[in-house]
């Protein structure tokens, strides 16, 4: 894996990591700082009542949304990884500890539930679903954490991903330092 301190020359950035690690926040902040469009994969995937978009339509939406010259995106959807990573030139991996990820996902879920924040297509998280259900995002984050730790190094080593610059950030402090080292309003 290669790591760079600067994104000079990079125009299409995919942010990955375990649910709750801060992918959307990082991708949004990168887009604002660099003057890029931010494409949130969750917003293309989730329909009303937490209904997933059919796979073919989801792939079409992602391909269309990532047709631009500069963008950031966030998400771990294996069903569109080939589209995203083929077009991306950089992957930022938020590879935080389990304690950090779980603390973040729990705080985020409580905040979203308490404030009744609308996410995508009118969907909202609830305390009951988030803490007491098999569909819990907290349970999902816990159960997928180790898989992501094993999966990403293997994926990055594959020849079809050799074009990607991989920035692996192992703590929020490291991520903040890296983010603040970037230029503002990158001009492609």
C-alpha positions as protocol buffer text, in pm:
chain_id: "A"
residue {
  index: 1
  type: UNK
  ca { x: 0 y: 0 z: 0 }
}
residue {
  index: 2
  type: UNK
  ca { x: 117 y: 344 z: -88 }
}
residue {
  index: 3
  type: UNK
  ca { x: 46 y: 649 z: 121 }
}
residue {
  index: 4
  type: UNK
  ca { x: 80 y: 1010 z: 22 }
}
residue {
  index: 5
  type: UNK
  ca { x: 64 y: 1320 z: 237 }
}
residue {
  index: 6
  type: UNK
  ca { x: -86 y: 1533 z: -39 }
}
residue {
  index: 7
  type: UNK
  ca { x: -359 y: 1479 z: -295 }
}
residue {
  index: 8
  type: UNK
  ca { x: -195 y: 1694 z: -561 }
}
residue {
  index: 9
  type: UNK
  ca { x: -300 y: 1550 z: -895 }
}
residue {
  index: 10
  type: UNK
  ca { x: -577 y: 1334 z: -749 }
}
residue {
  index: 11
  type: UNK
  ca { x: -930 y: 1405 z: -850 }
}
residue {
  index: 12
  type: UNK
  ca { x: -1153 y: 1109 z: -758 }
}
residue {
  index: 13
  type: UNK
  ca { x: -1143 y: 993 z: -396 }
}
residue {
  index: 14
  type: UNK
  ca { x: -1325 y: 700 z: -236 }
}
residue {
  index: 15
  type: UNK
  ca { x: -1341 y: 694 z: 144 }
}
residue {
  index: 16
  type: UNK
  ca { x: -1383 y: 348 z: 301 }
}
residue {
  index: 17
  type: UNK
  ca { x: -1392 y: 201 z: 650 }
}
residue {
  index: 18
  type: UNK
  ca { x: -1620 y: 26 z: 896 }
}
residue {
  index: 19
  type: UNK
  ca { x: -1970 y: 166 z: 946 }
}
residue {
  index: 20
  type: UNK
  ca { x: -1947 y: 450 z: 1194 }
}
residue {
  index: 21
  type: UNK
  ca { x: -1581 y: 531 z: 1126 }
}
residue {
  index: 22
  type: UNK
  ca { x: -1667 y: 869 z: 972 }
}
residue {
  index: 23
  type: UNK
  ca { x: -1655 y: 794 z: 599 }
}
residue {
  index: 24
  type: UNK
  ca { x: -1934 y: 1033 z: 503 }
}
residue {
  index: 25
  type: UNK
  ca { x: -1800 y: 1311 z: 721 }
}
residue {
  index: 26
  type: UNK
  ca { x: -1449 y: 1273 z: 577 }
}
residue {
  index: 27
  type: UNK
  ca { x: -1573 y: 1253 z: 216 }
}
residue {
  index: 28
  type: UNK
  ca { x: -1791 y: 1562 z: 267 }
}
residue {
  index: 29
  type: UNK
  ca { x: -1506 y: 1756 z: 430 }
}
residue {
  index: 30
  type: UNK
  ca { x: -1267 y: 1656 z: 150 }
}
residue {
  index: 31
  type: UNK
  ca { x: -1519 y: 1768 z: -111 }
}
residue {
  index: 32
  type: UNK
  ca { x: -1561 y: 2106 z: 58 }
}
residue {
  index: 33
  type: UNK
  ca { x: -1188 y: 2159 z: 106 }
}
residue {
  index: 34
  type: UNK
  ca { x: -1093 y: 2055 z: -246 }
}
residue {
  index: 35
  type: UNK
  ca { x: -1394 y: 2199 z: -428 }
}
residue {
  index: 36
  type: UNK
  ca { x: -1516 y: 1858 z: -547 }
}
residue {
  index: 37
  type: UNK
  ca { x: -1863 y: 1709 z: -566 }
}
residue {
  index: 38
  type: UNK
  ca { x: -1955 y: 1469 z: -284 }
}
residue {
  index: 39
  type: UNK
  ca { x: -2151 y: 1156 z: -383 }
}
residue {
  index: 40
  type: UNK
  ca { x: -2294 y: 969 z: -85 }
}
residue {
  index: 41
  type: UNK
  ca { x: -2349 y: 606 z: -184 }
}
residue {
  index: 42
  type: UNK
  ca { x: -2603 y: 548 z: 95 }
}
residue {
  index: 43
  type: UNK
  ca { x: -2829 y: 811 z: -61 }
}
residue {
  index: 44
  type: UNK
  ca { x: -2821 y: 622 z: -391 }
}
residue {
  index: 45
  type: UNK
  ca { x: -2877 y: 284 z: -223 }
}
residue {
  index: 46
  type: UNK
  ca { x: -3156 y: 342 z: 29 }
}
residue {
  index: 47
  type: UNK
  ca { x: -3515 y: 404 z: -77 }
}
residue {
  index: 48
  type: UNK
  ca { x: -3814 y: 485 z: 148 }
}
residue {
  index: 49
  type: UNK
  ca { x: -3873 y: 256 z: 447 }
}
residue {
  index: 50
  type: UNK
  ca { x: -3510 y: 136 z: 429 }
}
residue {
  index: 51
  type: UNK
  ca { x: -3579 y: -44 z: 101 }
}
residue {
  index: 52
  type: UNK
  ca { x: -3256 y: -113 z: -90 }
}
residue {
  index: 53
  type: UNK
  ca { x: -3245 y: 3 z: -449 }
}
residue {
  index: 54
  type: UNK
  ca { x: -3240 y: -296 z: -688 }
}
residue {
  index: 55
  type: UNK
  ca { x: -2881 y: -388 z: -772 }
}
residue {
  index: 56
  type: UNK
  ca { x: -2895 y: -296 z: -1142 }
}
residue {
  index: 57
  type: UNK
  ca { x: -3051 y: 43 z: -1073 }
}
residue {
  index: 58
  type: UNK
  ca { x: -2803 y: 109 z: -792 }
}
residue {
  index: 59
  type: UNK
  ca { x: -2513 y: 37 z: -1026 }
}
residue {
  index: 60
  type: UNK
  ca { x: -2662 y: 270 z: -1290 }
}
residue {
  index: 61
  type: UNK
  ca { x: -2706 y: 549 z: -1034 }
}
residue {
  index: 62
  type: UNK
  ca { x: -2350 y: 512 z: -909 }
}
residue {
  index: 63
  type: UNK
  ca { x: -2204 y: 506 z: -1260 }
}
residue {
  index: 64
  type: UNK
  ca { x: -2395 y: 821 z: -1351 }
}
residue {
  index: 65
  type: UNK
  ca { x: -2311 y: 1003 z: -1027 }
}
residue {
  index: 66
  type: UNK
  ca { x: -1939 y: 925 z: -1062 }
}
residue {
  index: 67
  type: UNK
  ca { x: -1918 y: 1033 z: -1424 }
}
residue {
  index: 68
  type: UNK
  ca { x: -1770 y: 1370 z: -1325 }
}
residue {
  index: 69
  type: UNK
  ca { x: -1410 y: 1478 z: -1340 }
}
residue {
  index: 70
  type: UNK
  ca { x: -1368 y: 1540 z: -967 }
}
residue {
  index: 71
  type: UNK
  ca { x: -1556 y: 1385 z: -675 }
}
residue {
  index: 72
  type: UNK
  ca { x: -1538 y: 1223 z: -336 }
}
residue {
  index: 73
  type: UNK
  ca { x: -1755 y: 931 z: -235 }
}
residue {
  index: 74
  type: UNK
  ca { x: -1798 y: 712 z: 69 }
}
residue {
  index: 75
  type: UNK
  ca { x: -1911 y: 357 z: 128 }
}
residue {
  index: 76
  type: UNK
  ca { x: -1822 y: -9 z: 132 }
}
residue {
  index: 77
  type: UNK
  ca { x: -2075 y: -147 z: -117 }
}
residue {
  index: 78
  type: UNK
  ca { x: -1912 y: -447 z: -283 }
}
residue {
  index: 79
  type: UNK
  ca { x: -2186 y: -445 z: -548 }
}
residue {
  index: 80
  type: UNK
  ca { x: -2046 y: -119 z: -693 }
}
residue {
  index: 81
  type: UNK
  ca { x: -1682 y: -138 z: -582 }
}
residue {
  index: 82
  type: UNK
  ca { x: -1573 y: -224 z: -935 }
}
residue {
  index: 83
  type: UNK
  ca { x: -1735 y: 97 z: -1066 }
}
residue {
  index: 84
  type: UNK
  ca { x: -1610 y: 319 z: -785 }
}
residue {
  index: 85
  type: UNK
  ca { x: -1254 y: 193 z: -766 }
}
residue {
  index: 86
  type: UNK
  ca { x: -1208 y: 171 z: -1143 }
}
residue {
  index: 87
  type: UNK
  ca { x: -1289 y: 542 z: -1168 }
}
residue {
  index: 88
  type: UNK
  ca { x: -1118 y: 648 z: -845 }
}
residue {
  index: 89
  type: UNK
  ca { x: -752 y: 739 z: -828 }
}
residue {
  index: 90
  type: UNK
  ca { x: -733 y: 752 z: -447 }
}
residue {
  index: 91
  type: UNK
  ca { x: -880 y: 548 z: -162 }
}
residue {
  index: 92
  type: UNK
  ca { x: -875 y: 689 z: 190 }
}
residue {
  index: 93
  type: UNK
  ca { x: -911 y: 405 z: 440 }
}
residue {
  index: 94
  type: UNK
  ca { x: -1029 y: 506 z: 787 }
}
residue {
  index: 95
  type: UNK
  ca { x: -875 y: 209 z: 968 }
}
residue {
  index: 96
  type: UNK
  ca { x: -956 y: 302 z: 1327 }
}
residue {
  index: 97
  type: UNK
  ca { x: -960 y: 80 z: 1636 }
}
residue {
  index: 98
  type: UNK
  ca { x: -1276 y: -108 z: 1728 }
}
residue {
  index: 99
  type: UNK
  ca { x: -1319 y: 110 z: 2038 }
}
residue {
  index: 100
  type: UNK
  ca { x: -1315 y: 429 z: 1830 }
}
residue {
  index: 101
  type: UNK
  ca { x: -1555 y: 290 z: 1569 }
}
residue {
  index: 102
  type: UNK
  ca { x: -1801 y: 155 z: 1826 }
}
residue {
  index: 103
  type: UNK
  ca { x: -1795 y: 476 z: 2028 }
}
residue {
  index: 104
  type: UNK
  ca { x: -1865 y: 678 z: 1715 }
}
residue {
  index: 105
  type: UNK
  ca { x: -2143 y: 457 z: 1581 }
}
residue {
  index: 106
  type: UNK
  ca { x: -2319 y: 446 z: 1919 }
}
residue {
  index: 107
  type: UNK
  ca { x: -2298 y: 826 z: 1971 }
}
residue {
  index: 108
  type: UNK
  ca { x: -2409 y: 890 z: 1614 }
}
residue {
  index: 109
  type: UNK
  ca { x: -2703 y: 652 z: 1644 }
}
residue {
  index: 110
  type: UNK
  ca { x: -2821 y: 802 z: 1973 }
}
residue {
  index: 111
  type: UNK
  ca { x: -2796 y: 1154 z: 1828 }
}
residue {
  index: 112
  type: UNK
  ca { x: -2980 y: 1063 z: 1508 }
}
residue {
  index: 113
  type: UNK
  ca { x: -3252 y: 880 z: 1700 }
}
residue {
  index: 114
  type: UNK
  ca { x: -3300 y: 1153 z: 1960 }
}
residue {
  index: 115
  type: UNK
  ca { x: -3310 y: 1433 z: 1703 }
}
residue {
  index: 116
  type: UNK
  ca { x: -3514 y: 1227 z: 1454 }
}
residue {
  index: 117
  type: UNK
  ca { x: -3260 y: 1319 z: 1182 }
}
residue {
  index: 118
  type: UNK
  ca { x: -3376 y: 1236 z: 834 }
}
residue {
  index: 119
  type: UNK
  ca { x: -3116 y: 1038 z: 646 }
}
residue {
  index: 120
  type: UNK
  ca { x: -3206 y: 928 z: 292 }
}
residue {
  index: 121
  type: UNK
  ca { x: -3551 y: 901 z: 133 }
}
residue {
  index: 122
  type: UNK
  ca { x: -3721 y: 997 z: 458 }
}
residue {
  index: 123
  type: UNK
  ca { x: -3552 y: 721 z: 660 }
}
residue {
  index: 124
  type: UNK
  ca { x: -3469 y: 772 z: 1025 }
}
residue {
  index: 125
  type: UNK
  ca { x: -3285 y: 561 z: 1279 }
}
residue {
  index: 126
  type: UNK
  ca { x: -3467 y: 460 z: 1595 }
}
residue {
  index: 127
  type: UNK
  ca { x: -3339 y: 343 z: 1932 }
}
residue {
  index: 128
  type: UNK
  ca { x: -3540 y: 20 z: 1903 }
}
residue {
  index: 129
  type: UNK
  ca { x: -3409 y: -77 z: 1561 }
}
residue {
  index: 130
  type: UNK
  ca { x: -3057 y: 44 z: 1633 }
}
residue {
  index: 131
  type: UNK
  ca { x: -3012 y: -132 z: 1966 }
}
residue {
  index: 132
  type: UNK
  ca { x: -3270 y: -411 z: 1984 }
}
residue {
  index: 133
  type: UNK
  ca { x: -3288 y: -552 z: 1633 }
}
residue {
  index: 134
  type: UNK
  ca { x: -3097 y: -790 z: 1410 }
}
residue {
  index: 135
  type: UNK
  ca { x: -3089 y: -497 z: 1164 }
}
residue {
  index: 136
  type: UNK
  ca { x: -2894 y: -285 z: 1413 }
}
residue {
  index: 137
  type: UNK
  ca { x: -2628 y: -62 z: 1256 }
}
residue {
  index: 138
  type: UNK
  ca { x: -2432 y: -102 z: 1579 }
}
residue {
  index: 139
  type: UNK
  ca { x: -2436 y: -482 z: 1549 }
}
residue {
  index: 140
  type: UNK
  ca { x: -2346 y: -449 z: 1179 }
}
residue {
  index: 141
  type: UNK
  ca { x: -2046 y: -227 z: 1262 }
}
residue {
  index: 142
  type: UNK
  ca { x: -1925 y: -472 z: 1527 }
}
residue {
  index: 143
  type: UNK
  ca { x: -1971 y: -779 z: 1307 }
}
residue {
  index: 144
  type: UNK
  ca { x: -1813 y: -625 z: 995 }
}
residue {
  index: 145
  type: UNK
  ca { x: -1513 y: -466 z: 1168 }
}
residue {
  index: 146
  type: UNK
  ca { x: -1269 y: -759 z: 1150 }
}
residue {
  index: 147
  type: UNK
  ca { x: -1380 y: -851 z: 799 }
}
residue {
  index: 148
  type: UNK
  ca { x: -1292 y: -501 z: 674 }
}
residue {
  index: 149
  type: UNK
  ca { x: -950 y: -519 z: 845 }
}
residue {
  index: 150
  type: UNK
  ca { x: -876 y: -843 z: 659 }
}
residue {
  index: 151
  type: UNK
  ca { x: -1049 y: -755 z: 332 }
}
residue {
  index: 152
  type: UNK
  ca { x: -900 y: -418 z: 239 }
}
residue {
  index: 153
  type: UNK
  ca { x: -529 y: -508 z: 232 }
}
residue {
  index: 154
  type: UNK
  ca { x: -612 y: -805 z: 8 }
}
residue {
  index: 155
  type: UNK
  ca { x: -823 y: -590 z: -225 }
}
residue {
  index: 156
  type: UNK
  ca { x: -560 y: -315 z: -245 }
}
residue {
  index: 157
  type: UNK
  ca { x: -297 y: -572 z: -345 }
}
residue {
  index: 158
  type: UNK
  ca { x: -497 y: -693 z: -647 }
}
residue {
  index: 159
  type: UNK
  ca { x: -359 y: -590 z: -985 }
}
residue {
  index: 160
  type: UNK
  ca { x: -683 y: -421 z: -1096 }
}
residue {
  index: 161
  type: UNK
  ca { x: -640 y: -177 z: -808 }
}
residue {
  index: 162
  type: UNK
  ca { x: -272 y: -99 z: -870 }
}
residue {
  index: 163
  type: UNK
  ca { x: -364 y: 248 z: -1002 }
}
residue {
  index: 164
  type: UNK
  ca { x: -506 y: 352 z: -663 }
}
residue {
  index: 165
  type: UNK
  ca { x: -313 y: 566 z: -419 }
}
residue {
  index: 166
  type: UNK
  ca { x: -414 y: 426 z: -78 }
}
residue {
  index: 167
  type: UNK
  ca { x: -407 y: 656 z: 222 }
}
residue {
  index: 168
  type: UNK
  ca { x: -447 y: 447 z: 537 }
}
residue {
  index: 169
  type: UNK
  ca { x: -534 y: 651 z: 844 }
}
residue {
  index: 170
  type: UNK
  ca { x: -521 y: 462 z: 1174 }
}
residue {
  index: 171
  type: UNK
  ca { x: -662 y: 718 z: 1416 }
}
residue {
  index: 172
  type: UNK
  ca { x: -883 y: 1027 z: 1416 }
}
residue {
  index: 173
  type: UNK
  ca { x: -578 y: 1233 z: 1519 }
}
residue {
  index: 174
  type: UNK
  ca { x: -380 y: 1102 z: 1221 }
}
residue {
  index: 175
  type: UNK
  ca { x: -678 y: 1169 z: 993 }
}
residue {
  index: 176
  type: UNK
  ca { x: -709 y: 1528 z: 1118 }
}
residue {
  index: 177
  type: UNK
  ca { x: -339 y: 1597 z: 1069 }
}
residue {
  index: 178
  type: UNK
  ca { x: -351 y: 1451 z: 718 }
}
residue {
  index: 179
  type: UNK
  ca { x: -668 y: 1644 z: 630 }
}
residue {
  index: 180
  type: UNK
  ca { x: -523 y: 1976 z: 748 }
}
residue {
  index: 181
  type: UNK
  ca { x: -208 y: 1914 z: 542 }
}
residue {
  index: 182
  type: UNK
  ca { x: -413 y: 1917 z: 220 }
}
residue {
  index: 183
  type: UNK
  ca { x: -438 y: 2217 z: -8 }
}
residue {
  index: 184
  type: UNK
  ca { x: -767 y: 2400 z: -27 }
}
residue {
  index: 185
  type: UNK
  ca { x: -975 y: 2430 z: -344 }
}
residue {
  index: 186
  type: UNK
  ca { x: -773 y: 2198 z: -563 }
}
residue {
  index: 187
  type: UNK
  ca { x: -789 y: 2305 z: -927 }
}
residue {
  index: 188
  type: UNK
  ca { x: -781 y: 2001 z: -1163 }
}
